[in-house]
Amino acid sequence: MRVGLLGLGRIGAFHAATLAAHPLVDELVVADPERTSPYGRPGDPFESDAVVIATPTGTHAELIIRACGRGIPVFCEKPVAGTVADTVKVLEASAGNRVQVGFQRRFDPGYAAAARAVRGGELGELHRVHQVTADPAPPPAEYIATSGGIFRDCHIHDFDILRWVTGREVVSVHAAGANRGAPFFAAAGDVDTSAALLTLDDGTLATLQGSRYNGGGYDVRMELAGTRRTQAVGLGPRAPLHTTEGPPSGERPWPDFVTRFETAYRDEIDGFLTSDESLCPIEDALEALYVAEAADLSLRERRTVEVAEVRR
C-alpha cells in the first residue's frame, strides 16, 4: 500500500514513523512546505492508496474534499473544519468515501475498557460522569489566537469520548471559564480554565474541568459512576496527582498528550489502514463539534444552552 502524508509537525512526524513501520505500507509519500522526514520521500500524496492529513486546521476541509474527489480513503486529524457550516459541507462532499477523524481516545485501552463496561452493564445504570483534561503548559499565543477556543480545540476530545463511551447524546451544556494566566487568552476571547455541566439524553449528568496550566503534568481522566460500581480511566501511576492517603508512585507524570496517548495514536492509524469502515466518521466529529459550539455559546452568554440551538 502506498500512503500519502500531509503535514510533518509534531503529530505528523509521529504518524510518519508509525506509517513507515506498518506492515501494510510499502511506500510513504510526504508533503510539507517547511519540513522533511526520514521516513518517507517527497511527492504527491494524492497519488496514493490512502491519505493521512496532519496539516493546520484551516487546510483540513479542502484536503479532505480533494482526496474524496479522487476516491481515496482519508484519515484526518481533528477538526474536520473550523466551523459547523464547513464541517457540514465536507460531510456532504465526502458522501460515499471513507473518512476517519483523529479522535485517538477511542483507541486508548482505558477508555475502550470503560466503554465495554458501560455497554456490558457492569456499572449498572449510569448516573454521572466526570472528565478532566489539563495541559501542563499553554500553547503559544499565536496558536490560541486561531484555535477556536478551549471547548472547540481541547474539550472536543472530551465531548467525543463522552458520547462514545456512554452511547448517549448531550442535550444541554452550562459552561464557565476563567482567565488565571497569560493575558493572550483573554485577548483572543478565550479562557485558560474551564468547567461545564452537561446533561445527557437519558438524564445522566456529566461534569468537565480543564486547564492550560496544570503544573503537575498532563492530566486526562474520566470517572463513570453507576448503580453497581464506579469505573475510572487515567488513574494509573503516571497520573499527575498527589494524594494525602499515601506516597506518590515515584513514576514520572505524563508530560504531554503524545506520550500519554502513544499507543492510541498508533492503533488509530492501524485501524484506518486495516478497516473497511470509518472508526470515527465525520458524522461523529460533527456531533462533538455541536457540543463544543453549545459550550462556547454558554460561556459567552452565561446560560444553559440546548445543543439543538446550534444544530444545522
C-alpha positions as a Markdown table, in Angstrom:
| # | Residue | x | y | z |
|---|---|---|---|---|
| 1 | Met | 0.0 | 0.0 | 0.0 |
| 2 | Arg | 1.2 | 3.5 | -0.9 |
| 3 | Val | 0.2 | 6.1 | 1.7 |
| 4 | Gly | 0.4 | 9.9 | 1.4 |
| 5 | Leu | 1.0 | 12.0 | 4.5 |
| 6 | Leu | 0.4 | 15.8 | 4.5 |
| 7 | Gly | 2.0 | 17.7 | 7.4 |
| 8 | Leu | 5.1 | 16.9 | 9.4 |
| 9 | Gly | 4.5 | 18.9 | 12.5 |
| 10 | Arg | 4.6 | 17.2 | 15.9 |
| 11 | Ile | 1.8 | 14.7 | 15.3 |
| 12 | Gly | 2.5 | 14.4 | 11.6 |
| 13 | Ala | 6.1 | 13.4 | 12.4 |
| 14 | Phe | 4.7 | 10.8 | 14.8 |
| 15 | His | 2.3 | 9.5 | 12.2 |
| 16 | Ala | 5.2 | 9.3 | 9.7 |
| 17 | Ala | 7.2 | 6.9 | 11.9 |
| 18 | Thr | 4.1 | 4.9 | 12.6 |
| 19 | Leu | 3.2 | 4.6 | 8.9 |
| 20 | Ala | 6.7 | 3.7 | 7.8 |
| 21 | Ala | 6.8 | 0.8 | 10.3 |
| 22 | His | 3.4 | -0.5 | 9.5 |
| 23 | Pro | 3.5 | -3.9 | 7.6 |
| 24 | Leu | 0.8 | -2.8 | 5.1 |
| 25 | Val | 2.7 | 0.3 | 4.0 |
| 26 | Asp | 5.2 | -0.3 | 1.2 |
| 27 | Glu | 5.8 | 3.3 | 0.3 |
| 28 | Leu | 5.2 | 6.6 | 2.3 |
| 29 | Val | 5.0 | 9.8 | 0.4 |
| 30 | Val | 5.2 | 13.0 | 2.5 |
| 31 | Ala | 4.4 | 16.6 | 1.8 |
| 32 | Asp | 5.2 | 19.6 | 4.0 |
| 33 | Pro | 6.4 | 23.0 | 2.7 |
| 34 | Glu | 8.7 | 23.5 | 5.7 |
| 35 | Arg | 9.9 | 20.1 | 6.8 |
| 36 | Thr | 11.2 | 16.8 | 5.6 |
| 37 | Ser | 11.0 | 13.3 | 7.1 |
| 38 | Pro | 13.5 | 10.4 | 7.2 |
| 39 | Tyr | 10.5 | 8.0 | 7.0 |
| 40 | Gly | 9.2 | 9.0 | 3.5 |
| 41 | Arg | 10.0 | 10.6 | 0.2 |
| 42 | Pro | 8.6 | 13.8 | -1.1 |
| 43 | Gly | 5.9 | 13.5 | -3.7 |
| 44 | Asp | 2.2 | 13.9 | -4.4 |
| 45 | Pro | 0.3 | 12.4 | -1.5 |
| 46 | Phe | -2.9 | 12.3 | -3.6 |
| 47 | Glu | -1.3 | 9.7 | -5.9 |
| 48 | Ser | -1.7 | 7.1 | -3.2 |
| 49 | Asp | -4.0 | 4.4 | -1.9 |
| 50 | Ala | -4.8 | 6.3 | 1.3 |
| 51 | Val | -4.1 | 9.8 | 2.7 |
| 52 | Val | -3.3 | 10.9 | 6.2 |
| 53 | Ile | -3.8 | 14.7 | 6.9 |
| 54 | Ala | -2.0 | 16.3 | 9.7 |
| 55 | Thr | -1.8 | 19.9 | 8.4 |
| 56 | Pro | -3.0 | 23.1 | 10.1 |
| 57 | Thr | -6.8 | 23.2 | 10.9 |
| 58 | Gly | -7.6 | 25.7 | 8.1 |
| 59 | Thr | -6.5 | 23.3 | 5.4 |
| 60 | His | -8.4 | 20.2 | 6.5 |
| 61 | Ala | -11.7 | 20.8 | 4.7 |
| 62 | Glu | -10.1 | 21.4 | 1.3 |
| 63 | Leu | -7.7 | 18.5 | 1.6 |
| 64 | Ile | -10.4 | 16.0 | 2.6 |
| 65 | Ile | -12.7 | 17.1 | -0.2 |
| 66 | Arg | -9.8 | 16.8 | -2.7 |
| 67 | Ala | -8.9 | 13.3 | -1.6 |
| 68 | Cys | -12.6 | 12.2 | -1.6 |
| 69 | Gly | -12.9 | 13.6 | -5.1 |
| 70 | Arg | -10.3 | 11.1 | -6.2 |
| 71 | Gly | -11.9 | 8.3 | -4.2 |
| 72 | Ile | -9.0 | 8.0 | -1.7 |
| 73 | Pro | -9.7 | 6.9 | 1.9 |
| 74 | Val | -8.8 | 9.7 | 4.3 |
| 75 | Phe | -7.6 | 9.9 | 7.8 |
| 76 | Cys | -7.6 | 13.5 | 9.1 |
| 77 | Glu | -6.6 | 14.9 | 12.5 |
| 78 | Lys | -9.4 | 16.8 | 14.2 |
| 79 | Pro | -11.2 | 19.1 | 13.4 |
| 80 | Val | -12.7 | 18.4 | 10.0 |
| 81 | Ala | -13.1 | 22.1 | 9.6 |
| 82 | Gly | -13.1 | 25.2 | 11.7 |
| 83 | Thr | -16.9 | 25.8 | 11.7 |
| 84 | Val | -20.1 | 23.8 | 11.8 |
| 85 | Ala | -21.1 | 25.1 | 8.3 |
| 86 | Asp | -17.8 | 24.0 | 6.7 |
| 87 | Thr | -18.0 | 20.6 | 8.5 |
| 88 | Val | -21.4 | 20.0 | 7.1 |
| 89 | Lys | -20.1 | 20.9 | 3.6 |
| 90 | Val | -17.2 | 18.4 | 4.0 |
| 91 | Leu | -19.7 | 15.7 | 5.2 |
| 92 | Glu | -21.8 | 16.3 | 2.1 |
| 93 | Ala | -18.9 | 16.3 | -0.3 |
| 94 | Ser | -17.4 | 13.1 | 1.2 |
| 95 | Ala | -20.5 | 11.0 | 0.8 |
| 96 | Gly | -19.6 | 7.5 | -0.3 |
| 97 | Asn | -16.0 | 7.9 | 0.7 |
| 98 | Arg | -14.3 | 6.5 | 3.9 |
| 99 | Val | -13.1 | 9.3 | 6.1 |
| 100 | Gln | -11.8 | 8.7 | 9.7 |
| 101 | Val | -11.3 | 11.6 | 12.1 |
| 102 | Gly | -8.5 | 11.5 | 14.6 |
| 103 | Phe | -10.1 | 11.3 | 18.0 |
| 104 | Gln | -7.5 | 9.0 | 19.4 |
| 105 | Arg | -9.0 | 8.4 | 22.9 |
| 106 | Arg | -11.3 | 5.9 | 21.3 |
| 107 | Phe | -8.2 | 3.7 | 20.8 |
| 108 | Asp | -6.8 | 4.1 | 24.3 |
| 109 | Pro | -7.1 | 0.8 | 26.2 |
| 110 | Gly | -8.5 | 2.5 | 29.3 |
| 111 | Tyr | -11.3 | 4.3 | 27.5 |
| 112 | Ala | -12.1 | 1.2 | 25.4 |
| 113 | Ala | -12.4 | -0.8 | 28.6 |
| 114 | Ala | -14.7 | 1.8 | 30.1 |
| 115 | Ala | -16.9 | 1.7 | 27.0 |
| 116 | Arg | -17.2 | -2.1 | 27.3 |
| 117 | Ala | -18.1 | -1.9 | 30.9 |
| 118 | Val | -20.9 | 0.6 | 30.3 |
| 119 | Arg | -22.2 | -1.3 | 27.3 |
| 120 | Gly | -22.0 | -4.6 | 29.1 |
| 121 | Gly | -24.0 | -3.3 | 32.1 |
| 122 | Glu | -21.2 | -3.8 | 34.5 |
| 123 | Leu | -21.7 | -0.4 | 36.1 |
| 124 | Gly | -25.4 | -0.8 | 36.4 |
| 125 | Glu | -27.4 | 2.3 | 35.5 |
| 126 | Leu | -25.1 | 5.1 | 34.7 |
| 127 | His | -25.9 | 8.2 | 36.8 |
| 128 | Arg | -22.9 | 10.6 | 36.5 |
| 129 | Val | -19.7 | 11.1 | 34.6 |
| 130 | His | -16.7 | 13.4 | 35.4 |
| 131 | Gln | -14.0 | 14.3 | 33.0 |
| 132 | Val | -10.7 | 16.3 | 33.3 |
| 133 | Thr | -8.4 | 17.5 | 30.5 |
| 134 | Ala | -5.5 | 19.6 | 31.8 |
| 135 | Asp | -2.4 | 20.6 | 29.9 |
| 136 | Pro | 0.9 | 21.2 | 31.8 |
| 137 | Ala | 1.6 | 24.4 | 30.0 |
| 138 | Pro | -0.3 | 26.6 | 27.5 |
| 139 | Pro | 0.2 | 26.5 | 23.7 |
| 140 | Pro | 1.9 | 29.5 | 22.1 |
| 141 | Ala | -0.1 | 32.7 | 21.9 |
| 142 | Glu | -0.3 | 32.6 | 18.1 |
| 143 | Tyr | -1.9 | 29.2 | 18.3 |
| 144 | Ile | -4.5 | 30.3 | 20.8 |
| 145 | Ala | -5.5 | 33.2 | 18.6 |
| 146 | Thr | -6.7 | 30.8 | 15.8 |
| 147 | Ser | -7.6 | 27.7 | 17.9 |
| 148 | Gly | -11.4 | 28.4 | 18.2 |
| 149 | Gly | -11.3 | 28.4 | 22.0 |
| 150 | Ile | -10.8 | 25.8 | 24.7 |
| 151 | Phe | -14.1 | 24.0 | 24.1 |
| 152 | Arg | -13.5 | 23.5 | 20.4 |
| 153 | Asp | -9.8 | 23.0 | 20.5 |
| 154 | Cys | -9.3 | 21.0 | 23.7 |
| 155 | His | -12.5 | 19.7 | 25.2 |
| 156 | Ile | -13.9 | 18.5 | 21.9 |
| 157 | His | -11.9 | 15.3 | 22.7 |
| 158 | Asp | -13.9 | 15.1 | 26.0 |
| 159 | Phe | -17.2 | 15.6 | 24.1 |
| 160 | Asp | -16.4 | 12.8 | 21.6 |
| 161 | Ile | -15.3 | 10.3 | 24.1 |
| 162 | Leu | -18.3 | 11.1 | 26.4 |
| 163 | Arg | -20.6 | 10.2 | 23.5 |
| 164 | Trp | -18.6 | 7.1 | 22.5 |
| 165 | Val | -18.1 | 5.6 | 26.0 |
| 166 | Thr | -21.7 | 6.2 | 27.2 |
| 167 | Gly | -23.5 | 5.7 | 23.9 |
| 168 | Arg | -25.7 | 8.7 | 24.7 |
| 169 | Glu | -26.1 | 12.2 | 23.3 |
| 170 | Val | -25.5 | 15.5 | 25.0 |
| 171 | Val | -28.7 | 17.6 | 25.1 |
| 172 | Ser | -27.6 | 20.7 | 27.1 |
| 173 | Val | -24.5 | 22.4 | 28.3 |
| 174 | His | -23.8 | 25.0 | 31.0 |
| 175 | Ala | -20.2 | 26.2 | 30.7 |
| 176 | Ala | -18.0 | 28.6 | 32.6 |
| 177 | Gly | -14.4 | 29.8 | 32.3 |
| 178 | Ala | -11.8 | 32.0 | 33.8 |
| 179 | Asn | -8.5 | 33.7 | 32.9 |
| 180 | Arg | -5.9 | 32.9 | 35.5 |
| 181 | Gly | -2.7 | 33.0 | 33.4 |
| 182 | Ala | -1.2 | 34.9 | 30.4 |
| 183 | Pro | -3.2 | 37.8 | 29.0 |
| 184 | Phe | -3.2 | 36.4 | 25.5 |
| 185 | Phe | -6.1 | 34.1 | 26.3 |
| 186 | Ala | -8.4 | 37.0 | 27.1 |
| 187 | Ala | -7.0 | 39.0 | 24.2 |
| 188 | Ala | -8.1 | 36.1 | 21.9 |
| 189 | Gly | -11.5 | 35.9 | 23.5 |
| 190 | Asp | -10.6 | 32.6 | 25.2 |
| 191 | Val | -10.2 | 31.2 | 28.7 |
| 192 | Asp | -7.4 | 29.1 | 30.2 |
| 193 | Thr | -9.5 | 27.5 | 32.9 |
| 194 | Ser | -12.8 | 25.8 | 32.1 |
| 195 | Ala | -15.8 | 23.9 | 33.6 |
| 196 | Ala | -19.1 | 22.6 | 32.3 |
| 197 | Leu | -22.1 | 20.7 | 33.3 |
| 198 | Leu | -23.6 | 18.5 | 30.5 |
| 199 | Thr | -26.9 | 16.7 | 30.6 |
| 200 | Leu | -27.2 | 13.5 | 28.5 |
| 201 | Asp | -30.4 | 12.4 | 26.8 |
| 202 | Asp | -31.2 | 9.8 | 29.5 |
| 203 | Gly | -30.7 | 12.3 | 32.3 |
| 204 | Thr | -27.2 | 11.3 | 33.2 |
| 205 | Leu | -25.1 | 14.3 | 34.5 |
| 206 | Ala | -21.6 | 14.9 | 33.3 |
| 207 | Thr | -19.1 | 17.4 | 34.7 |
| 208 | Leu | -16.0 | 18.6 | 33.0 |
| 209 | Gln | -12.9 | 20.6 | 34.1 |
| 210 | Gly | -10.0 | 21.8 | 32.1 |
| 211 | Ser | -6.8 | 23.9 | 32.4 |
| 212 | Arg | -3.9 | 25.1 | 30.3 |
| 213 | Tyr | -1.8 | 25.4 | 33.5 |
| 214 | Asn | -1.7 | 22.0 | 35.2 |
| 215 | Gly | 1.9 | 22.2 | 36.5 |
| 216 | Gly | 2.0 | 18.6 | 37.7 |
| 217 | Gly | 1.8 | 17.2 | 34.2 |
| 218 | Tyr | -0.6 | 16.2 | 31.5 |
| 219 | Asp | -3.9 | 15.1 | 33.2 |
| 220 | Val | -6.6 | 13.3 | 31.3 |
| 221 | Arg | -9.2 | 11.3 | 33.3 |
| 222 | Met | -12.8 | 10.0 | 33.2 |
| 223 | Glu | -14.9 | 8.7 | 36.0 |
| 224 | Leu | -18.2 | 6.9 | 35.4 |
| 225 | Ala | -20.5 | 6.2 | 38.3 |
| 226 | Gly | -23.3 | 3.7 | 38.1 |
| 227 | Thr | -25.6 | 1.9 | 40.5 |
| 228 | Arg | -23.3 | -1.1 | 40.7 |
| 229 | Arg | -19.8 | 0.3 | 40.6 |
| 230 | Thr | -17.6 | 3.3 | 39.5 |
| 231 | Gln | -15.1 | 3.0 | 36.7 |
| 232 | Ala | -12.2 | 5.3 | 36.3 |
| 233 | Val | -9.8 | 6.0 | 33.4 |
| 234 | Gly | -6.5 | 7.7 | 33.8 |
| 235 | Leu | -5.7 | 7.0 | 37.4 |
| 236 | Gly | -2.5 | 5.0 | 36.7 |
| 237 | Pro | 0.8 | 5.5 | 38.3 |
| 238 | Arg | 1.7 | 8.3 | 35.9 |
| 239 | Ala | -1.3 | 10.4 | 36.6 |
| 240 | Pro | -0.1 | 13.8 | 37.8 |
| 241 | Leu | -1.8 | 13.5 | 41.2 |
| 242 | His | -0.7 | 13.6 | 44.8 |
| 243 | Thr | -2.9 | 12.1 | 47.5 |
| 244 | Thr | -2.8 | 12.7 | 51.2 |
| 245 | Glu | -3.7 | 9.0 | 51.7 |
| 246 | Gly | -0.3 | 7.7 | 50.6 |
| 247 | Pro | 3.0 | 8.4 | 48.9 |
| 248 | Pro | 3.3 | 9.2 | 45.2 |
| 249 | Ser | 4.0 | 6.3 | 42.9 |
| 250 | Gly | 7.5 | 7.6 | 42.1 |
| 251 | Glu | 6.9 | 7.4 | 38.4 |
| 252 | Arg | 7.3 | 10.4 | 36.1 |
| 253 | Pro | 3.9 | 12.0 | 35.4 |
| 254 | Trp | 2.7 | 12.2 | 31.8 |
| 255 | Pro | 4.5 | 15.2 | 30.2 |
| 256 | Asp | 2.3 | 15.7 | 27.2 |
| 257 | Phe | -0.6 | 14.3 | 25.1 |
| 258 | Val | 1.6 | 12.5 | 22.6 |
| 259 | Thr | 3.4 | 10.5 | 25.3 |
| 260 | Arg | 0.1 | 9.8 | 27.1 |
| 261 | Phe | -1.7 | 8.5 | 24.0 |
| 262 | Glu | 1.3 | 7.0 | 22.1 |
| 263 | Thr | -0.4 | 3.6 | 21.9 |
| 264 | Ala | -3.7 | 5.1 | 20.9 |
| 265 | Tyr | -2.2 | 7.1 | 18.1 |
| 266 | Arg | -0.6 | 4.0 | 16.7 |
| 267 | Asp | -3.7 | 2.0 | 17.0 |
| 268 | Glu | -5.9 | 4.6 | 15.3 |
| 269 | Ile | -3.6 | 4.5 | 12.3 |
| 270 | Asp | -3.7 | 0.7 | 12.3 |
| 271 | Gly | -7.5 | 0.8 | 12.4 |
| 272 | Phe | -7.6 | 3.2 | 9.5 |
| 273 | Leu | -5.3 | 1.0 | 7.4 |
| 274 | Thr | -6.9 | -2.3 | 8.2 |
| 275 | Ser | -10.7 | -1.5 | 8.5 |
| 276 | Asp | -13.2 | -1.2 | 5.6 |
| 277 | Glu | -15.3 | 1.2 | 7.7 |
| 278 | Ser | -14.5 | 4.5 | 9.4 |
| 279 | Leu | -13.8 | 4.0 | 13.1 |
| 280 | Cys | -14.7 | 7.7 | 13.7 |
| 281 | Pro | -16.7 | 9.1 | 10.8 |
| 282 | Ile | -17.4 | 12.8 | 10.1 |
| 283 | Glu | -20.9 | 12.4 | 11.5 |
| 284 | Asp | -19.4 | 11.7 | 14.9 |
| 285 | Ala | -16.9 | 14.6 | 14.6 |
| 286 | Leu | -19.9 | 16.9 | 13.8 |
| 287 | Glu | -21.8 | 15.8 | 16.8 |
| 288 | Ala | -18.8 | 16.6 | 19.1 |
| 289 | Leu | -18.5 | 19.9 | 17.4 |
| 290 | Tyr | -22.1 | 20.7 | 18.1 |
| 291 | Val | -21.5 | 20.2 | 21.8 |
| 292 | Ala | -18.4 | 22.4 | 21.6 |
| 293 | Glu | -20.4 | 25.1 | 19.9 |
| 294 | Ala | -23.1 | 24.9 | 22.6 |
| 295 | Ala | -20.4 | 25.1 | 25.3 |
| 296 | Asp | -18.8 | 28.1 | 23.7 |
| 297 | Leu | -22.2 | 29.9 | 23.4 |
| 298 | Ser | -23.0 | 29.0 | 27.0 |
| 299 | Leu | -19.7 | 30.5 | 28.2 |
| 300 | Arg | -20.3 | 33.7 | 26.3 |
| 301 | Glu | -23.9 | 34.2 | 27.2 |
| 302 | Arg | -23.7 | 32.8 | 30.7 |
| 303 | Arg | -26.7 | 30.5 | 30.4 |
| 304 | Thr | -27.6 | 26.9 | 29.7 |
| 305 | Val | -27.6 | 26.1 | 26.0 |
| 306 | Glu | -29.5 | 23.3 | 24.4 |
| 307 | Val | -27.4 | 21.5 | 21.8 |
| 308 | Ala | -30.4 | 21.7 | 19.4 |
| 309 | Glu | -29.9 | 25.5 | 19.3 |
| 310 | Val | -26.6 | 25.2 | 17.4 |
| 311 | Arg | -27.6 | 22.3 | 15.0 |
| 312 | Arg | -27.8 | 23.0 | 11.3 |
